[in-house]
Amino acid sequence: MPGYRIGVWNTTEIIQMMSHYLQSENHRLQDAHAYVGLDSYAEIELHPLLAQAFAPSSFGIHREVGYPSSSMSRPNDAQRQRCDLVLTPIEGQALFDPIHEQRVQDKAVGTLFESFVADHLPDEGDVLPEDAYWIEVKSVGQFSYVDGVPGANPKYTAELLGGPRSDVIKLASEPLIRFGGSLVVLFSEDQETGPHDIAASAQAMIEHDLPIAVPVFESFPITNHAGNEWCTLGLIPIRM
């Protein structure tokens, strides 16, 4: 069968890799005597750090990947929804893109290559979208920076409940995604708050019949610059 088929991803392994790399970044900031900490990073600034976490592993990592199907007919790149991080089982593997393949077929209509292109299947070794692991990232803190000034985050509850929920809905609504989850990077003033509040967010999703599995967590202390002393990573997997 064309394409690369896999079994079930290990979410504990995935979150441990990301946690270990963020810990190393926290140590780097400490050694540099930085006046701000890990919790000062904008959400999008965490993406390359989380991607770098998989560099020493055998996994492949892709950023800003277009979702493999769409309600729109042949959406262009600007119109496509994109996923923050996508893992493939082996480094260097290409991720098969059905929408790109549809565009190629459209261009071939009426040419000598029409019959050849119409029969084209994923190359042997390409990773099918349903075999990759799709991760959407949300960052939230009890204390956050506004225009560079730290303070209590008045939107904390809304961000914690709304952001991951939207990501789960987006992932679960994609028919070609089987494996994935919402990664919450939560900065808090104590160790207990992160796992507790992410679990509460997950429980709210269950009560709204969203298809999620049991979240996995990793926590570590960070230097307190803004009021946060702990970072918790919570991965809320979708359940298909």
VOKEMI-140766 format. One line per 2 residues: their letters; for each residue x negated, y, z of C-alpha. Coordinates in pm, 1 decimal, m for minus. Layout:
VOKEMI-140766
a) X:Y:Z; ...
//
This chain:
VOKEMI-140766
mp) 0.0:0.0:0.0; m139.0:344.9:m87.1
gy) m235.6:573.0:196.7; m393.3:502.0:530.7
ri) m170.7:329.9:789.3; m232.7:343.2:1164.4
gv) m79.5:235.3:1491.0; 14.8:455.5:1783.0
wn) m195.7:753.0:1889.5; m336.3:772.3:2243.2
tt) m206.1:1102.2:2384.4; m419.8:1071.4:2699.2
ei) m734.9:1053.4:2488.7; m623.9:1351.7:2280.1
iq) m554.4:1578.0:2576.5; m871.3:1476.6:2759.6
mm) m1084.4:1580.6:2462.9; m918.6:1920.9:2447.0
sh) m941.3:1971.0:2823.0; m1310.5:1883.2:2832.8
yl) m1390.8:2133.2:2560.1; m1195.9:2415.8:2725.0
qs) m1381.3:2337.6:3048.3; m1711.5:2377.9:2865.2
en) m1591.1:2713.1:2729.2; m1497.8:2820.3:3081.3
hr) m1849.9:2729.6:3199.1; m1998.0:2923.7:2907.7
lq) m1804.0:3233.7:3011.6; m1919.5:3189.9:3371.0
da) m2283.8:3155.8:3267.2; m2251.4:3466.5:3051.7
ha) m2104.5:3660.4:3347.5; m1812.3:3758.3:3125.4
yv) m1576.7:4016.0:3273.8; m1273.6:3825.5:3141.2
gl) m1191.3:3455.3:3155.3; m1041.1:3182.2:2943.3
ds) m693.6:3314.2:3020.1; m772.6:3636.3:2831.8
ya) m783.5:3452.5:2498.4; m489.3:3510.1:2267.0
ei) m306.6:3195.0:2166.1; m453.2:3198.2:1817.4
el) m803.4:3231.4:1965.3; m754.1:2898.2:2141.9
hp) m691.4:2716.0:1813.5; m1056.8:2697.6:1696.4
ll) m1164.9:2593.0:2047.1; m910.6:2312.3:2057.4
aq) m1010.3:2206.2:1706.5; m1378.2:2203.0:1803.3
af) m1291.9:1959.9:2083.6; m1267.9:1681.3:1826.4
ap) m1599.4:1752.8:1650.9; m1794.3:1488.8:1850.0
ss) m1520.5:1228.3:1792.3; m1440.3:1008.5:1493.7
fg) m1113.1:1194.6:1434.8; m1054.8:1438.7:1154.6
ih) m910.3:1777.9:1244.9; m717.3:2016.0:1017.8
re) m588.8:2364.2:1103.0; m286.4:2556.8:977.4
vg) m145.4:2266.2:778.1; 175.9:2315.5:583.8
yp) 465.4:2098.5:697.1; 503.9:1809.6:451.3
ss) 866.9:1874.0:353.8; 1092.4:2175.2:339.7
sm) 1454.4:2280.2:301.4; 1331.3:2502.7:19.8
sr) 1260.1:2364.4:m326.0; 884.2:2366.2:m385.0
pn) 802.8:2648.8:m137.8; 486.1:2843.3:m205.7
da) 211.6:2863.0:55.2; 343.6:3185.5:206.6
qr) 690.6:3035.3:251.8; 581.9:2713.1:419.9
qr) 592.6:2653.5:792.9; 249.6:2560.7:923.4
cd) 132.0:2340.9:1208.1; m151.3:2465.3:1430.5
lv) m357.3:2143.2:1445.3; m330.8:1808.7:1270.0
lt) m541.4:1504.4:1358.0; m631.3:1226.2:1117.1
pi) m769.4:888.7:1230.8; m1111.1:925.8:1067.8
eg) m1325.6:1232.7:1004.3; m1335.0:1346.6:642.3
qa) m1002.7:1195.4:542.9; m773.9:1395.5:318.1
lf) m419.1:1456.5:436.4; m169.1:1378.7:161.0
dp) 53.1:1678.9:86.2; 384.8:1580.1:m78.3
ih) 476.0:1940.3:m164.5; 144.2:1997.9:m342.5
eq) 202.7:1672.5:m530.0; 547.8:1793.0:m634.1
rv) 397.6:2115.2:m770.3; 144.5:1915.2:m973.9
qd) 426.6:1708.6:m1119.9; 623.9:2023.3:m1203.6
ka) 329.1:2168.7:m1396.2; 284.0:1844.1:m1589.3
vg) 642.3:1834.8:m1719.3; 642.0:1857.6:m2098.1
tl) 269.9:1786.4:m2131.2; 71.6:1477.1:m2232.5
fe) 2.8:1410.9:m1865.0; 368.3:1397.6:m1756.0
sf) 398.8:1018.5:m1734.8; 60.2:980.5:m1564.4
va) 126.4:1244.2:m1299.9; 479.7:1118.9:m1232.3
dh) 339.3:780.5:m1134.1; 62.1:920.8:m914.6
lp) 55.2:794.5:m556.5; m163.3:893.4:m259.1
de) m524.5:791.8:m309.7; m649.3:495.3:m112.8
gd) m780.2:645.4:210.5; m552.6:950.0:208.2
vl) m367.3:990.5:535.4; 8.4:1000.8:499.2
pe) 183.0:1277.5:697.3; 369.5:1020.0:903.8
da) 39.7:870.7:1023.5; m127.6:1195.8:1133.5
yw) m85.1:1358.4:1475.9; 71.6:1705.7:1454.1
ie) 11.5:1953.2:1738.8; 177.8:2289.7:1794.3
vk) 8.1:2508.7:2057.8; 163.7:2745.7:2309.1
sv) m29.1:2946.1:2571.3; 137.4:3100.7:2875.8
gq) 10.4:3239.1:3205.8; 154.2:3340.5:3538.4
fs) m77.2:3638.1:3500.5; m152.3:3778.1:3156.9
yv) m324.1:4067.2:2983.9; m131.2:4358.2:2831.9
dg) m351.9:4600.8:2639.6; m648.1:4452.0:2824.9
vp) m495.8:4505.2:3169.0; m414.1:4195.4:3377.7
ga) m92.3:4161.4:3576.8; 199.0:3934.4:3660.7
np) 365.2:3804.4:3345.0; 732.9:3911.6:3343.7
ky) 803.6:3682.5:3046.0; 650.1:3371.8:3206.3
ta) 970.1:3166.2:3239.2; 1106.1:3264.5:2898.6
el) 775.3:3182.1:2727.0; 741.2:2849.9:2906.5
lg) 1093.7:2736.6:2825.4; 1134.2:2888.2:2481.1
gp) 799.8:2835.5:2307.5; 747.4:2461.1:2358.5
rs) 1117.4:2396.3:2295.7; 1096.6:2567.1:1955.7
dv) 787.5:2365.3:1868.8; 951.8:2035.7:1963.5
ik) 1256.5:2120.2:1752.0; 1032.8:2208.2:1456.7
la) 828.6:1888.9:1483.5; 1125.6:1660.3:1546.4
se) 1318.7:1811.9:1253.5; 1045.4:1716.9:1005.8
pl) 1138.4:1377.8:853.4; 778.9:1295.6:756.6
ir) 631.9:1348.5:1105.2; 630.8:1047.5:1337.7
fg) 352.6:1144.9:1578.1; 298.6:1484.2:1736.7
gs) 378.7:1711.3:2024.4; 385.4:2054.5:2178.9
lv) 64.4:2140.4:2362.3; 115.2:2390.3:2643.9
vl) m197.5:2565.0:2775.2; m80.5:2709.0:3106.4
fs) m279.7:2937.4:3335.5; m163.4:2951.6:3697.5
ed) m264.3:3072.1:4042.2; m275.6:2720.0:4191.5
qe) m326.9:2360.9:4084.2; 28.7:2238.6:4140.0
tg) 209.7:2501.1:3934.6; 90.9:2395.3:3588.6
ph) 205.4:2030.6:3585.9; 521.0:2117.3:3780.2
di) 634.6:2395.4:3548.2; 548.9:2213.6:3224.9
aa) 738.7:1909.4:3354.2; 1034.4:2137.5:3431.8
sa) 1021.1:2270.8:3075.3; 1019.7:1913.5:2943.8
qa) 1312.1:1821.9:3168.7; 1511.9:2111.1:3024.5
mi) 1446.1:1970.0:2676.3; 1569.0:1626.2:2783.2
eh) 1886.1:1782.8:2922.1; 1942.3:1936.5:2578.4
dl) 1893.4:1593.3:2413.8; 1563.8:1681.1:2247.1
pi) 1361.8:1371.0:2153.0; 1052.1:1386.9:2374.1
av) 844.5:1132.3:2565.1; 674.5:1167.8:2904.2
pv) 423.3:1457.8:2903.9; 54.9:1400.6:2985.0
fe) m153.6:1651.5:3180.9; m511.1:1762.4:3241.4
sf) m601.7:2044.1:3483.8; m924.1:2219.9:3580.6
pi) m1020.8:2531.6:3781.9; m1117.1:2854.0:3606.4
tn) m1281.3:3174.2:3721.0; m1021.4:3414.2:3856.9
ha) m1029.5:3743.7:3667.5; m659.4:3817.3:3636.3
gn) m491.3:3612.2:3910.6; m505.4:3270.3:3746.5
ew) m729.8:3008.4:3904.8; m624.4:2693.9:3716.3
ct) m575.4:2587.1:3357.9; m337.4:2300.2:3282.3
lg) m295.9:2136.3:2945.1; 37.4:1962.5:2903.5
li) 108.0:1762.1:2589.0; 479.0:1696.4:2536.0
pi) 504.3:1423.5:2269.7; 798.9:1395.5:2035.9
rm) 981.6:1061.7:2043.0; 1115.5:934.7:1712.3
//
